[in-house]
Amino acid sequence: MLHPSYTDLMKVVNSDVEPGETKIVSSRYSIVMATSKRARQIIGGDEPLVNMKTGMKPLSVAVEELNEGKIKILGDEETED
């Protein structure tokens, strides 16, 4: 089981969205894709943005970074080509 839950992570990611605006994340898929991309960056040598506990895996670090607001998921209109 993922802690925090997908629902909690979606709330964190969408916390800056004003009422009535389109949510940045509306599915678990977006959470999975963002955290897996960040985990690959950590594996590739990027420094973690949170304190890593002993034995913590890169995906767990990525989830914690997202939960703490250290990384952001950009909406489609905010991404660069």
Summary of the structure (lengths in Angstrom):
residues: 81
radius of gyration: 12.9
end to end distance: 34.5
largest distance: 42.0
contacts: 176
relative contact order: 0.18
helix: 46%
strand: 0%
